[in-house]
């Protein structure tokens, strides 16, 4: 009889004949090794396939195609509602709402989907980022960017809207405020702070915007929100010491009207906002933005 080396019950040994132990209990090393090699090859193929699928998916995730970016520097897009849409930098005129800008642009470019990435009050001017067509999906990206503003506070006078769009309803002494007090108070507002939004705002409570409730005379106590002030530079105007000229860099959700009102209180007086310009959103600057009349003329000349 031929002797073969095999495994029986998991222990190596000498077996006289495979018939003595049964085919189902004996596996020869030669066959076992071959089977293991086949299984390893199969595992390798499956592993390679999974890795390939992973990197394919990863490539899709990181491959973000940007829309056409329109500014005074880059000009107008070849097509407004292209595959990835268009994003415009626009200087909002004083007296216009952000919604007015979007409505006028919608009629000009004849595209239904038009939206802005951050409201500016009617009295404010400066940078408004407007998304057209498929780029409206990117609104959240721009809304979350750091904002830069400049403007003027007026000490000793308060209004119901905390800006110059309503009459003065309160007057407080302001002559006692020193330049040192102003600088010290400005530093106390830097960093993470709690801020209560103004009653006249687009914040919705119970499905209705706050300014609609405020116009009816309703008063609702709003909860304070956590915001960040990264830079707050402020100084007196040389022409009128009651006016304070400021520049602020802040996080999403910051109300400059609230900052102004709180600043006046911190100085032992009151204040309201008389002028505001949004200078920047992230890396985008108001100096590169289209003036609306200029944009309208360029669109009419290029496409019509």
Secondary structure, DSSP 8 states (H G I E B T S, - for coil): ---EEEEETTEEEEES-GGGT-GGGEEEHHHHHHHHHHHHHHHHHHHHHHHHHHHHHHHHHH-----EEESTTT---S-TT-SS-EEEEEEE-TT--HHHHHHHHHHHHT-S-EEESS---TT-EEEEEEEEGGGGGGHHHHHTS-EEEEEEEEETEEETTSBTTS-EEEE---TT--HHHHHHHHHHTSEEEEE---SSSS-EETTEEHHHHHHTT-------EEEEEEEEEEEE-SS-TTEEEEEEEE-TT--HHHHHHHHHHHTTS-EEEEEEEEEEETTEEGGGSEEHHHHHHHHHHHH-
